[in-house]
Amino acid sequence: MTFAAPVETKSIRFRARSFVAFTLTPEAPITDWLEGLDHWIGNSPGYFNGRPVVLDLNVLKPDVADIALLVASLAGRGIRVYAIELEGASLGLDLPPLLSSAKEATAEGLLGRAARKARAEELEAAVAVEHAVPAEAPVAVLPAAVSANAAFQDDTSQDATVHEQEADPALAGLEAVRIEPATAEFAKAGSGQGALPQSSEPAAGTLMIKTPIRSGQSVFHPHGDVIVLGSVASGSEIVAGGSIHVYGTLRGRAIAGSEGNISARIFCRKNEAELLAVDGWYTTAEEMEGVSRGKAVQAFLENDALCVMPLG
Amino acid sequence: MGKVVVVTSGKGGVGKTTSTAALGAAVAKTGKKVALVDFDVGLRNLDLIMGAERRVVFDLVNVIQGTAKLSQALIRDKRLETLYLLPASQTRDKDALTEEGVEEVIGRLRQVFDYVFCDSPAGIERGAQLAMRFADEAVIVTNPEVSSVRDSDRIIGLLDARTMRAEQGEHIAKHVLVTRYDAARAARGEMLSIDDVLEILSVPLIGIIPESQDVLRASNLGAPVTLSEPINAAAKAYLEAARRLEGEDLPVVVPFERKGFLDRLLGRRAA
């Protein structure tokens, strides 16, 4: 949109632009939640550096004084809150601005709140399984509702809207943030090196990557399968909501079923993986030594245990 | 318009600077005009390897900041009149380089020279990214060691994401140059094999440089090995790599260990 300014010669341009942000959704009791967050930051230091964070307070619904305390305690952990999402609230000038009408960033595009609710219900069963897992089990037990993607969209009136996505709890501990192609603007500015040059979608929900995945790259595809035609290098990682198929050698980390999909599987032509995980259950290279290394394998869940079996 | 080739590796000490000098000199020998640009601001070495350290007056940072003209900073090689060096600054750091400044310098060099070789600093930070930013082609220098290969893989990922050509959706040609290859150690399985390296990196091979004392000696004497000892095995490998860089289709032969009867008897190591 272009607005002609009163001065004849110069006009000021306003543009709408989408950015992806992370949503933190604190839950009561807040001390436990902060403890979980601290534990998680300890595992992934520097995770929030330079990443825009939005506080979703629709679950907690605190009063203004508590919000100020929460923002301050997050600032103390190096997390700067860009905006707050809380329906029907009005906050003072000393707090971050309010955002509304968030949309979830998915492979199919941005989903509004209603669609998100439906999806949340869909996932409830899987999440219930997640909570049933005892803490000492060999599973990545991670603080819930920590990481998520959201997109800012500031329009001309500076009244921004947020698109956000509830990420899977089990995924939170993994240093993987890959933004969907539809809202990839922020990825370029922030973690651009994780972005892959060539990717196309043969079917809805499936991400096909025709190039090898290099060390340090991260593919995050929360709703669907990932197919890699090349190899996946040591020090790279794939996180998929569905299954992962690698037609080269898998040397990096593969995390399938990240949204709580227990029937997801990992397939590869040659297994040299650093880590294989399905729905939070994982096995490392050390544990796979001998039996399934260097072979074509598939990994899947059976009776709450991750099986890595040779193919064919 | 000349071609801009970045020589990079991620890991330090694998032979980027030595390879830049040797490849540059090899191409210049064929009569092409070649500029070698040292991007390792703060830790410059290319001038030493080229034997030009006592002739440095102005450097890349001076040119970018406008305190010297490009023609003042370029040093012509005493042995080859088609070979030039643009040294880095030793007293500044990498923040002295700006993307616009680098773009302008590279753009002007491209107009004058047939080949511009950019000697990248180690690492994946700003200096390395600026060195690769405007490249048309990349030579990824790798030792047959796991750490070096993984770092090279990381660099290849950056080349495909952070270079100007990649951002414009164009292809950036990449070549792997394996240096410090020790046939004896490879035969004993102490090093990664060439096949392993290529399988991991999935980038075409441009040459295999055998580990050689002559390369180190040449570097310390300030002469690229392709100029000072062209009959040496390493020099030959560099000369062939340069021909492949220019598009010639030469098969790459993996060096093997030559051991005569006497050598074996005396337990001598093959060079």
Interface residues (C-beta under 8 A of the other chain):
Chain A: G192 Q193 A195 L196 P197 T211 P212 R214 S215 G216 Q217 G230 S231 A233 S234 G235 S236 G248 T249 R251
Chain B: I124 R150 D151 D153 R154 I156 G157 L158 D160 A161 R162 A166 G169 E199 I200 S202
